[in-house]
Amino acid sequence: MKFGGEKPEGIIDFVEKVKSTPPGTKVNIEIEREGEIKVIEIEIGKREREFYHNIRELINKELKKWLETENIKIE
C-alpha cells in the first residue's frame, strides 16, 4: 500500500499521512489486490474533531474491517 507514492510504515503512519494532508488535496492510494496494483485517487475531506478523538478505536474497528472486506494486506 502506498499513500501519495510513499509506503506507510504501518496503519498509524498511514493515518498520520492522511491527517497531515490539507483538505481538498487529491492523493493517489496504491493497493495490491489479486496480484495487481490498483491506483485509487482520493480527495482529502475536512477533518472533524470527533473523528480524531478516538482514532485508535476507529482504526481498530472501521479501517481494519474495511481492509479485511477488500482483502487488502498492509505489510
N, C-alpha and C positions, 0 to 999 in steps of 0.2 A: 504494500500500500504506500502511496506517495501523496503528499499534500503540496501542491504548487511545485512539483518536481523534487521535493525533499522527502526522504523516508523518515517518518517519526520513529523515535526510539521506543515508543510504547503508546498506550492509549492516553496517558496523562500528557505526554508530549504532543500528541495529536490535538487534544483539547486546547492546550496552550497555544498551539499554532492557530487554531480557529479563533480563540479569544483575542489574539494579538493582531488579527487581520481586520482592518476597518470595515464597517458595514457598507454594503454596496459593491465591494470588491468581488470580482469573478475569479475563481480559482479552479484549476483542474485537479481532480482527485483520480489517481490511478489505482485500480484494483486488479487482482488476478482472479479470474473466475473460469473454472473448467479449462485451465491451462492457457487461457488467453488474457492479455492485458486489455482492460476496458478503461476508457477515459471518460469521466463524467465532469461536466462543467457545472459548478455551483456558484451561487451568489450568496455571500455572507449577509445575513439579516441583522437587524437591530438586536442588541443584547438586552434581555430582560433581567432585572435584578434577581427575581425569584429563581430563574434558571440556574444561576451560579451559586445560589445559597447552599444547595445540596448536590454539588457537581459530582462528587464521588458516588453518591447513591444513584444519580441519574446514569452515570457511566455504567455502573454495575448492573443496572436494571434495563434501561431502554436501549442503549447503544449495543450492549452485549447481545440482547435479544435480536436486534436488527441484524447484526453481523452474523449471528447463527442462522437466522432466516435466509439471509442472502448467501450463506455458505462462504463467508469471507474470513480468511485467517490473517491475523497480524502477527508477524514474526519479530 
